[in-house]
Amino acid sequence: MKNKYFSNVSINIILICIILIIAILTSWYGIDFNKLFKKTSSFFESNNNLDKKQKAYLDKCIDGDTFKLSVNNKKIKIRLLAINTPETNHPTKGEELYGKEASNYTCNTLKKAQNIFIQYEKDLSKQDKYKRYLAWVYVDDKLLQEMLVKNGYAEVKYIYAKYTYTDKLLKIENEVKKNHLKIWQDYKEKNYGQEIYSLVYKNDKSTMTVDVNSGEVPEIIENPHKKGYVFVGWTNNNKLYDLSKPLKNNIIVKAIFQKE
């Protein structure tokens, strides 16, 4: 009984000491532990939506958002998820402004990297209609998509589902637009009216409506699940609908799946 009593007392003393240390650090250094805990929980929550990272090696540069990597001794074409860089050699668009610069930035970043990892969204289709693999790409622990958006070489685009880093990328893009950096050098914020439009999400068993001010990007709801299938994205008029586009009218989107 005596040992148990002293053991409980010791634990209480340790807990009190920890609380005091946190209070002192908060007071002296201005550390916001609430934000820290929120970021930590957000990190674990977001990573629950992702498959395990896979080690990759550069095989061939193509352009700013597409390249070939060797993953598990297999060469695959990667298309960076959730962003788009200017074209370098498009059959109809030709070479777009900052296309070469974006391509060189991506290629140089990958060539200089000590470590490259890819990561897929869990329970989502891993390939697009061109059979390119859609992935998040990390270069020396930095997200390549984020680097491209932050440096004005890419826009957030082709958002067909709720992806892990979409909200973060959109916030960065908004700041880059305001600074008129590179591809946004001629950007002018459109003065939309105060109309409120609705984006209606329709699934097999449910319907959800999101209201948004005209010209703003709608909230993306959680991805639906269907046993034996993977979620491809939200469609409008039988075409994948890009949820990164500002809403300018009422839209109805429907969930589309494909067999695993």
Buried (B, 14 or more C-beta within 10 A) or exposed (E): EEEEEEEEEEEEEEEEEEEEEEEEEEEEEEEEEEEEEEEEEEEEEBBEBBBEBBEBEBBEBBBBBBBBBBBEEEEBBBBBBBBBBBBBEEEEEEEBEBBBBBBBBBBEBBEEBEEBBBBBBBBBBBBBEEEBBBBBBBBEEEBBBBBBBBBBBBBBBBBBBBBBBBBBBBEBBEEBBEEEBBBBEEEEEEEBEEEEBBBEBBBEEEEEEBEBBBBEBBBBBEBBEBEEBBBBBBBEEEEBBBBBEBBBEEBBBBBBBEEE
